Amino acid sequence: MATTRTATTVWEGTLFEGAGKVTLDSSGLGTYDVSWPARSEEPGGKTSPEELIAAAHSSCFSMAFSKGLADNGTPATSLKTSADVEFTPGKGITGIKLTTRGEVEGLDNETFVSLAEAAKAGCPVSQALAGTTITLDAALA
């Protein structure tokens, strides 16, 4: 069964002087300020499309990896994943680095890394970002 998630952004003004608010409609978790300076310079308490992509990617990868580990008969005790999304003005998203550390009983690091690579390839967000260089740093904690 397919699901649909919705977010809405209201933007006022020009790209450089304006600002917006993005609302996570489906979950109702909140409304967050966005602006060009927050995207291209320092966040200053605001979010950006890249931070939202990083959140989506780190959570999606963790879900896919968790499933792969369980299917392998070695469920994770815990996984911690971060996604660093690099944005270059004028070029766009120029790379994503996933870093994951996990506590998994009875699993060697080589198998952990192999299963992490499979999760990266199978993660729906990774697939949606096809064409972007996505690197992975995976190791047992």
MARDREN-80606 format. One record per residue: residue number from 1; residue in three letters; chain; x, y, z of N, C-alpha, C in turn. Coordinates in pm, whole numbers, plus 32768, in hexadecimal, padded with zeros to 4 digits. Layout:
# MARDREN-80606
ATOM     n   res   chain   n.px   n.py   n.pz   ca.px   ca.py   ca.pz   c.px   c.py   c.pz
ATOM   NUM   ala       A      X      Y      Z       X       Y       Z      X      Y      Z
...
***
This chain:
# MARDREN-80606
ATOM     n   res   chain   n.px   n.py   n.pz   ca.px   ca.py   ca.pz   c.px   c.py   c.pz
ATOM     1   met       A   8055   7F8A   8000    8000    8000    8000   805A   807C   8000
ATOM     2   ala       A   8043   80D4   7FA4    8091    8150    7F9A   8063   81B4   8004
ATOM     3   thr       A   80BF   8203   8032    80A0    8271    808D   80D1   82F3   8051
ATOM     4   thr       A   8094   8360   8077    80BD    83E4    8048   80D7   843C   80C3
ATOM     5   arg       A   8145   8482   80C2    8165    84E2    812C   816B   856C   80ED
ATOM     6   thr       A   813E   85D1   8139    8133    8657    8101   8175   86BE   815B
ATOM     7   ala       A   81BD   8717   811D    81F2    878E    8160   81CF   8805   8107
ATOM     8   thr       A   81BB   8878   8145    8195    88F1    80FD   81F4   8962   8123
ATOM     9   thr       A   821E   89AE   80BF    8271    8A23    80DA   822B   8AA0   80A7
ATOM    10   val       A   8229   8B06   80FB    81F9    8B8A    80D4   8273   8BE4   80D2
ATOM    11   trp       A   8290   8C1E   805E    8304    8C75    804B   82D3   8D01   802E
ATOM    12   glu       A   8313   8D64   806C    82F2    8DEF    8052   8371   8E3B   802E
ATOM    13   gly       A   836B   8E85   7FC1    83DD    8ED6    7F97   8435   8E91   7F32
ATOM    14   thr       A   84A6   8ED0   7F18    8504    8E9A    7EB5   8559   8E2B   7EF5
ATOM    15   leu       A   85A5   8DE8   7EA1    85FC    8D7E    7ED4   865B   8DB1   7F3E
ATOM    16   phe       A   86A0   8E1F   7F22    870B    8E4E    7F7B   86D9   8E9D   7FF3
ATOM    17   glu       A   866C   8EE8   7FE5    863A    8F38    8055   85C1   8EF9   8099
ATOM    18   gly       A   8582   8E9B   8057    8508    8E5F    808C   8522   8DF2   80F1
ATOM    19   ala       A   84B7   8DB5   811D    84BD    8D47    817C   843D   8CF6   8170
ATOM    20   gly       A   8442   8C7F   81A8    83CD    8C29    81A2   83BD   8BD8   8220
ATOM    21   lys       A   834F   8B8F   8220    8331    8B32    828D   8306   8AAF   824D
ATOM    22   val       A   8346   8A44   8277    8320    89BF    8247   82D6   8978   82B8
ATOM    23   thr       A   8262   8941   8296    820F    88FB    82F7   820A   8867   82D4
ATOM    24   leu       A   8222   8814   8337    8218    8783    8326   8185   875D   833C
ATOM    25   asp       A   813A   875F   82CF    80A9    874F    82D5   807F   86C3   8303
ATOM    26   ser       A   80BC   865C   82CE    8090    85D4    82EB   809C   85B1   837E
ATOM    27   ser       A   810E   85D1   83B9    8125    85AE    8445   80F3   8617   84A6
ATOM    28   gly       A   80E8   8693   8476    80C0    8700    84CE   812B   8723   8534
ATOM    29   leu       A   81A8   86FC   8518    8214    8712    8579   8241   87A3   8585
ATOM    30   gly       A   8221   87F5   8522    8247    8880    8534   825B   88CB   84B2
ATOM    31   thr       A   827B   894A   84C5    8298    89A6    8459   8322   89DF   8473
ATOM    32   tyr       A   8374   89E4   840A    8400    8A0A    8419   8423   8A79   83B7
ATOM    33   asp       A   8470   8ADB   83E7    849D    8B4B    8394   850A   8B1E   8334
ATOM    34   val       A   8505   8B51   82B8    856B    8B39    8253   858F   8BBE   8211
ATOM    35   ser       A   860C   8BC9   81E5    8637    8C40    819D   86B3   8C1E   814B
ATOM    36   trp       A   86D2   8C74   80EA    874A    8C5F    809A   87C8   8C66   80F1
ATOM    37   pro       A   87D8   8CCA   8148    8850    8CCA    819B   885E   8C4C   81F1
ATOM    38   ala       A   87EE   8C17   8223    87F4    8B9D    8273   881E   8B26   821D
ATOM    39   arg       A   8803   8B2E   819D    8826    8AC2    8140   88B6   8ACE   8110
ATOM    40   ser       A   88E2   8B47   80F4    8964    8B59    80B2   89D2   8B8A   810F
ATOM    41   glu       A   89AE   8BAF   818A    8A11    8BDF    81EA   89FF   8B93   826D
ATOM    42   glu       A   89E6   8BD9   82DA    89D0    8B99    835B   893B   8B8A   8376
ATOM    43   pro       A   8911   8B1D   83B8    8882    8B05    83CD   883C   8B70   8420
ATOM    44   gly       A   887C   8BA4   8486    883D    8C0D    84D7   87B5   8BE6   850F
ATOM    45   gly       A   87A6   8B68   8538    8728    8B3C    8572   86BC   8B1A   850C
ATOM    46   lys       A   86DF   8B17   848D    867F    8AF5    8423   86AC   8A74   83DF
ATOM    47   thr       A   8653   8A36   8398    8675    89BC    8352   8689   89D8   82BC
ATOM    48   ser       A   86A3   8970   8271    86B7    897C    81E1   8688   88FC   819D
ATOM    49   pro       A   8673   8902   811A    864F    8886    80D4   86B7   8818   80EB
ATOM    50   glu       A   8735   883F   80F2    879F    87DB    8104   8797   8799   818E
ATOM    51   glu       A   8776   87E5   81F5    8768    87A9    8279   86F1   8749   827B
ATOM    52   leu       A   8686   876E   8238    8612    8716    8231   8631   8698   81E2
ATOM    53   ile       A   8680   86A4   8177    86AC    862E    812C   8707   85D8   8184
ATOM    54   ala       A   875F   8617   81D1    87B8    85CD    822B   8765   857D   8290
ATOM    55   ala       A   86FD   85BA   82C6    86A6    8573    8326   8662   84FD   82E2
ATOM    56   ala       A   862E   8514   826B    85EA    84A8    8223   864C   8437   8202
ATOM    57   his       A   86C4   845B   81D6    8724    83F5    81AB   8758   83A4   8222
ATOM    58   ser       A   877C   83E8   828F    87B1    839E    8302   8748   8340   833D
ATOM    59   ser       A   86CB   836A   8342    8663    8314    837A   8640   82A1   831B
ATOM    60   cys       A   8636   82BD   829A    8616    8254    8238   8685   81EB   8234
ATOM    61   phe       A   8702   8218   822F    8772    81BB    822E   8770   8164   82AB
ATOM    62   ser       A   8758   81A1   831F    8757    8155    839C   86EA   80EA   839B
ATOM    63   met       A   8676   810B   8363    860B    80A9    8358   8634   8036   82FC
ATOM    64   ala       A   866A   8057   8287    8694    7FF1    8227   8703   7F9A   8261
ATOM    65   phe       A   8762   7FD7   82A7    87D2    7F8F    82E1   87A1   7F34   8352
ATOM    66   ser       A   8746   7F67   83A3    870D    7F18    8410   86CC   7E99   83D9
ATOM    67   lys       A   8682   7EA7   836B    8642    7E33    832C   86AA   7DD2   82F7
ATOM    68   gly       A   8710   7E06   82B4    8778    7DAF    827D   87C2   7D61   82E9
ATOM    69   leu       A   87DD   7DA3   8358    8820    7D5F    83C7   87C6   7CF3   8402
ATOM    70   ala       A   8746   7D11   8413    86E7    7CAE    844A   86D7   7C38   83E9
ATOM    71   asp       A   86CD   7C55   8366    86C1    7BEA    8303   873C   7B91   8303
ATOM    72   asn       A   87AF   7BC8   832B    882C    7B7E    8333   8833   7B28   83B3
ATOM    73   gly       A   87D1   7B38   840A    87D2    7AF0    8489   8826   7B33   84F4
ATOM    74   thr       A   884B   7BB0   84DA    889E    7BFC    8539   885F   7C85   8550
ATOM    75   pro       A   87ED   7C89   8594    87AC    7D0B    85A9   8803   7D69   85FA
ATOM    76   ala       A   87FB   7DE7   85DA    884C    7E4D    861F   8813   7E67   86AA
ATOM    77   thr       A   886C   7E7B   8709    8845    7EAF    878B   8826   7F42   877B
ATOM    78   ser       A   887D   7F88   872F    8865    8015    8711   88B4   803C   8695
ATOM    79   leu       A   887F   809F   864E    88C2    80DC    85DB   88BC   8172   85ED
ATOM    80   lys       A   8928   81B6   85CE    8929    8248    85CC   895E   8272   8544
ATOM    81   thr       A   890C   82BC   84FA    892F    82E4    8472   8920   837A   8463
ATOM    82   ser       A   8985   83B8   8428    897A    8445    8403   8989   8451   836C
ATOM    83   ala       A   894A   84B7   8334    8957    84D4    82A6   8985   8564   8299
ATOM    84   asp       A   89F4   8579   8258    8A27    85FE    823B   8A0A   861D   81A9
ATOM    85   val       A   89B4   867E   8190    898D    86A3    8109   89D6   8724   80E5
ATOM    86   glu       A   8A28   871D   807E    8A77    8792    8053   8A2C   87DE   7FE6
ATOM    87   phe       A   8A1A   885F   7FFE    89D8    88B7    7F9E   8A3B   8922   7F72
ATOM    88   thr       A   8A49   8934   7EF0    8A9F    899C    7EB8   8A47   89FA   7E66
ATOM    89   pro       A   8A3B   8A79   7E90    89EA    8AD7    7E42   8A17   8AD9   7DAF
ATOM    90   gly       A   89B8   8AD6   7D57    89D4    8AD6    7CC8   89E4   8A4A   7C8E
ATOM    91   lys       A   89FE   89E7   7CE4    8A0E    895D    7CB6   89A2   8902   7CEF
ATOM    92   gly       A   8978   891B   7D69    8913    88C6    7DA8   8951   8866   7E0C
ATOM    93   ile       A   890E   87F6   7E1F    8940    8790    7E7B   89B2   8748   7E34
ATOM    94   thr       A   8A28   874F   7E70    8A9F    8719    7E2F   8AD2   869A   7E71
ATOM    95   gly       A   8A93   866E   7EDC    8ABB    85F1    7F19   8A72   85D8   7F9C
ATOM    96   ile       A   8A6D   855A   7FC0    8A31    8532    803F   8A8D   84C9   807D
ATOM    97   lys       A   8AAB   84DC   80FC    8AFB    8479    8145   8AA7   843F   81B5
ATOM    98   leu       A   8A91   83BD   81AE    8A4F    8375    821A   8AB9   833B   8276
ATOM    99   thr       A   8AAA   834E   82F6    8B03    8312    8359   8AAB   82C3   83B9
ATOM   100   thr       A   8ACB   8244   83C8    8A7B    81EF    8421   8AD5   819E   847D
ATOM   101   arg       A   8AAA   8193   84F7    8AED    8141    855C   8A82   80EB   859C
ATOM   102   gly       A   8AA4   806F   85B4    8A40    8016    85EC   8A77   7FB7   8653
ATOM   103   glu       A   8A1F   7F8F   86A9    8A3B    7F25    8708   89EC   7EAB   86DA
ATOM   104   val       A   8A35   7E43   86B1    89F7    7DCB    867B   8A42   7D52   86B2
ATOM   105   glu       A   89FE   7D00   86FF    8A3C    7C87    8737   8A55   7C21   86C9
ATOM   106   gly       A   8ACB   7BE2   86CE    8AE8    7B71    8676   8B00   7B94   85E5
ATOM   107   leu       A   8B28   7C0E   85C8    8B3E    7C38    853D   8BC9   7C76   8531
ATOM   108   asp       A   8C13   7C4C   84CA    8C97    7C88    84B2   8C88   7D09   8463
ATOM   109   asn       A   8CEE   7D5D   8469    8CE8    7DE2    842A   8CD8   7DD7   8393
ATOM   110   glu       A   8D17   7D75   8353    8D0E    7D67    82C2   8C7D   7D4D   8296
ATOM   111   thr       A   8C37   7CF6   82DE    8BAB    7CDA    82BD   8B54   7D53   82DC
ATOM   112   phe       A   8B73   7D99   834A    8B2B    7E12    836D   8B33   7E77   82FB
ATOM   113   val       A   8BAC   7E8C   82C7    8BC1    7EED    825A   8B78   7EBF   81DC
ATOM   114   ser       A   8B7E   7E3E   81BD    8B3B    7E09    8147   8AA4   7E1D   814F
ATOM   115   leu       A   8A6A   7E00   81C3    89DB    7E14    81D5   89B6   7EA9   81D2
ATOM   116   ala       A   8A0F   7EFE   8204    89F8    7F8F    81FF   89F8   7FC0   816E
ATOM   117   glu       A   8A53   7F8E   811D    8A56    7FB3    808F   89D6   7F88   8049
ATOM   118   ala       A   89A5   7F12   806A    8927    7EE3    802E   88B2   7F3B   805A
ATOM   119   ala       A   88B3   7F65   80D8    8849    7FBE    8109   884F   8045   80C3
ATOM   120   lys       A   88C7   8077   80AD    88D6    80F7    8066   889C   80EC   7FD9
ATOM   121   ala       A   88B9   807F   7F95    8887    806C    7F0D   87F0   8057   7F0A
ATOM   122   gly       A   87B9   8015   7F70    872C    7FF5    7F71   86D2   805C   7FB1
ATOM   123   cys       A   870B   80BA   7FF8    86BE    8122    803E   8671   8176   7FD7
ATOM   124   pro       A   85ED   8183   7FE5    85A0    81D2    7F86   85CF   8264   7F78
ATOM   125   val       A   8602   82A0   7FE3    8634    8329    7FD7   86B4   832B   7F84
ATOM   126   ser       A   870D   82C9   7F98    8784    82BF    7F43   875B   82B2   7EB1
ATOM   127   gln       A   86F7   8261   7E97    86C9    824E    7E0F   868D   82CE   7DD6
ATOM   128   ala       A   8647   831B   7E28    860D    839A    7DFB   867A   8400   7DDB
ATOM   129   leu       A   86ED   83F0   7E1B    875C    844C    7E07   87C2   8417   7DA4
ATOM   130   ala       A   879A   83B8   7D51    87F3    837E    7CEC   8831   83EF   7C99
ATOM   131   gly       A   88AF   83E1   7C7D    88F6    844A    7C35   8947   84A1   7C92
ATOM   132   thr       A   892E   8498   7D14    897B    84E0    7D79   89E2   847F   7DB2
ATOM   133   thr       A   8A5C   84AB   7DC4    8AC1    8457    7E01   8AA1   8445   7E94
ATOM   134   ile       A   8A8B   83C6   7EBC    8A6D    83A4    7F47   8ADB   8349   7F78
ATOM   135   thr       A   8B26   8375   7FDC    8B8F    8323    8016   8B5F   82EC   809C
ATOM   136   leu       A   8BA0   8280   80C8    8B79    823D    8142   8BF4   821F   8195
ATOM   137   asp       A   8BEF   8240   8216    8C53    821B    8279   8C0A   81C7   82E0
ATOM   138   ala       A   8C23   8144   82DF    8BDC    80E9    8339   8C3F   8099   838C
ATOM   139   ala       A   8C20   808C   840D    8C73    803C    8466   8C24   8016   84E0
ATOM   140   leu       A   8C48   7FA4   8519    8C0C    7F7F    859A   8C3C   7FE2   8603
ATOM   141   ala       A   8BE8   7FFC   8665    8C0B    805B    86CE   8C70   801D   872E
***
